[in-house]
Amino acid sequence: MNVSDLGTILGVWAHPDDEIWASGGIMAAAIVNGQKVACLTATKGGAGKTASQKKWPQERLTRIRETEMREALSIIGVHDLHWLGYEDGKLAVADKEQAVAKLVKVIDQLRPDTILTFEPQGITGHDDHKTICVWACAAAQAAMTSPVVYGACETTERYKKIGRYCDLLFDLYFKTDKPFMVPENDGDLVLRLSPAEAAQKLKALKAHASQTELFFKMPLGKKYLKKQCDVECFIKL
């Protein structure tokens, strides 16, 4: 599938940096095509781990990660950013009906053709990731338009080559021993990033420094970043 076929794109994510890890290349390609791209994030990531408490103290992390996200999206060329205003780590206990209504309001305003979010297991098993997928699918069904929803997933190839090794070092998959994955050729939306798209994505990931600095410092982390900038894979939900 060509990125141009996706029309207007809305990313629906749980935390700052989700959007770049999963779809930085797709967003960059869409912007070059002249497509409209917007991003909605449920939380500002205040409960996340940081690469350094000295550089990015937990008590300031919400503001830090918001700033990082704006910078990362600016690198990609996306300037339409929306927040749902929920607390990091608490999406699963939030009022689903209220949350979906908030999301429907944004969808009806932007009228996207495509919504990008997580696959149902959230790649890492994070409850926030799984919950935002549920909200995104429910909101797409309730909206005035009928956007197609795609869920980001790990690829079998990337997991076997490096993901499983990085998991031991970086706890990549967080709350699951093995992520849901599909072979690259079986994905419903697969983008093999051009060198320019990969460079943009890498630069945007670097902007999320409180979360990614250790990847950039360690040889195994650098290899994983390179693989993340090779291919983006989604399944249709």
PyMOL commands that set and color helices and strands:
alter all, ss='L'
color gray80, all
select helices_A, chain A and resi 3-6+18-33+58-76+91-93+96-110+127-142+156-170+184-186+195-207+209-217+219-228
alter helices_A, ss='H'
color red, helices_A
select strands_A, chain A and resi 9-13+37-43+80-86+114-118+148-152+154-155+181-182+189-192+231-236
alter strands_A, ss='S'
color yellow, strands_A
deselect
rebuild
show_as cartoon
